[in-house]
Amino acid sequence: MSVNEQILLKSYPKGMPTREDFEYKTVPIPSLEEGEVLVRTIYLSVDPYMRGRMSSAKSYVAPFSLNEVIEGGIVGEVVESKSERYQAGDKVTGMLGWQRYNAVNEKLIRKVDDRIAPLSTYLSVLGLTGLTAYFGLLDIGKPKDGETVVVSGAAGAVGMVVGQIAKIKGARVVGIAGSKEKNKYLEEELGFDASINYKEVDNIRRALKEACPNGIDVYFDNVGGAISDAAISLLNDHARVPVCGAISAYNITSLQEDLGPRVQSALVKTRALMKGFIVSDYSSQFKEAAADLGKWLVEGKLTYKETITEGFENIPNAFLGLFKGQNIGKQLVKVSE
Ligand code: NAP
């Protein structure tokens, strides 16, 4: 072990990112300062929100700097330690660089226990993904027994957890996803009451109306665009719309491409609540929420799926695949054993 491999952001993508926006670099493994540990990357998370950081536009999180290592969620193993809190062999997670080895201050990571749950789950159902679903749905969506919950991006990392929590709360759940295989998974394995393949239906509004004969009480929005226009037009009185993401708009090059019906009339008529959120808003409550998610997993009320791409060199491909719908459940990259 003497060299480190890294992936840097070479350019801010225009429209859909390509492999040319990323650069591979080989550098020496860094030596440690007092209070630091060296973490060998095992699993690495690629996430749609990272597209927003590949732009100089102002947002809730700073842009990635050009020619710097990209940063994201990682679980790994401590291989060397100059910290009293950690020793070699500890498994940890944190926001670290897209590289095989990270020298990181002890304050920027936390331990995870692979005897409680597989390591990958700390980046999926028990990590920020599961927490996003939990807080968006329960704090903003507040589904009640018998209500209809619609979730877009339903077979993705956040969406599949949203639908399952809505079922736990007694709701009727309809998922929108982009392939037959995904729809089958939602209905047959996760127990969704209905699902729609938005890539195959002629008219998404008509399909949603048929799937939701009692209208929509909660629309959990992961995608924005025409799918959300249709859902918003079918809201019931006092519906709730947690706005989690808008992946359909992440690669547009002009705002003109994302014009839809204005929402004000629909919101006034239904007195619906539409509210954006960022999972980190809830960081003070993460512990309790993770305990709930863990409990539902153990009880078999919650299950999860991960699409695991093998190999450090394939990290950009796994990221790009998110915009083509290549993943079912959480997209991760396995970098080492
Ligand atoms: P994900 O759903 O696992 O992966 C992205 C999925 O989006 C793809 O598999 C694809 O599935 C779908 N998609 C891609 N392009 C689309 C388009 N043009 N129209 C409709 N669907 C499209 O990703 P995730 O991590 O769970 O994230 C889901 C959403 O939540 C994203 O918008 C993300 O930015 C957001 N998010 C927000 C927070 C927060 O704190 N607010 C935290 C995490 C994630 P199909 O095959 O169905 O098209």
Residues whose N, C-alpha, C, O or C-beta is under 5 A from the ligand:
A	BS01	NAP	P48 Y49 T132 G153 G156 A157 V158 G159 I176 A177 G178 S179 N222 V223 C244 G245 A246 I247 S248 F277 I278 V279 L322 F323 K324 G325 Q326 N327 G329
